[in-house]
Amino acid sequence: MNTAHAQETGPGTTPPHAPEKGWAARLLGDFHVTGLFWYRFHRWAVASLPEWALVPLIAIFTAFFFVTILKIRRAIASNLVPVLGPARWIERQRRIFRTMHAFAWCLTERYERLVTDRPFEVEVESMEHWNAVAHAGRGIVMVTAHLGLYEVGSIAASKQEARHVHLVREPEVDPRAQEFFKQCVASVQGAHYTMHFQNGDPLQGVALAEALARGEIVAIQADRPRRGGRTIEATLFGRPFSLPAGPAALARTAGVPMLPVFAIRERRRGVRIVIRPPIEVPRTANRAADLAAAMHRVAGEIEAGIRRAPHQWFVFRELWPKSQPPE
């Protein structure tokens, strides 16, 4: 059972669930796993190498990172305990490798969508939930999580709908890597698609609310609070988990529904977009309780999505320390 409390924490009290940067990042610089080198190398490999070469390359680099990034390994193993249950050492290693391998393929296919014309097969599950809100002419706050190919849902919506889609992403750990990724995304941006990085500027929220008032779509990751952003205390798999208040606050302000959408990778360049029932944010005199009630339902949808594809849940910071023995 997921529960959410009406209490919101103030700015700066909860860090985002992003990978931690320590002495290794300072020592390795651009060659750290979050550094600019790997962004450039990955894009180059996808754009330049024959498709068949990606299979052994991903296997090699998955094995390389499996034996080198110990802190992320511990985080993956620990975070999967509430999802899959406790496990012996060998099973924990299998879980870690499967998650890293899935992450490598999801990143690769992200670049394939951006820099190649290779075809993708996209299947949609429960289209009736989309039709229930899309045909009403209202704006939509599309909420998702760091699960699978989480950007695909917003890109697909921009191609199918005549309305503009705004994808709001959390900032990359490395600012230069973020700028590089913005340049990569420029190829798909245009009349119906714009990517934004959260920056804490109140004017960004105003602009997104205005977009919703025009009947446009805002896609936002609802499972990671921005550093310094307001949060709502919820639970995930029976454990405490902070969710950002922003998605529900934006939907409540604009008077539009939230629509949970998850893009799960099922095979090579094959994605299933799972659409869940829309969530209307209450509008009572108790704003905090309204947001908490809505994010309670979002937490439940995120948990269900993770259960469908646990090895495609890409959270690389240990959420609940001591859930599992050290790796």
Secondary structure, 3 states (H helix, E strand, C coil): CCCEEEEEECCCCCCCCCCCCCHHHHHHHHHCCCCHHHHHHHHHHHHHCCHHHHHHHHHHHHHHHHHHCHHHHHHHHHHHHHHHCCCCHHHHHHHHHHHHHHHHHHHHHHHHHHHCCCCCEEEEECHHHHHHHHCCCCCEEEEECCEECCCHHHHHHHHHCCCCEEEEECCCCCHHHHHHHHHHHCCCCECCEEEEECCCCHHHHHHHHHHHHCCCEEEEECCCCCCCCCEEEEEECCEEEEEECHHHHHHHHHCCCEEEEEEEEEECCEEEEEECCCECCCCCCCHHHHHHHHHHHHHHHHHHHHHHCHHHECCCCCCCCCCCCCC
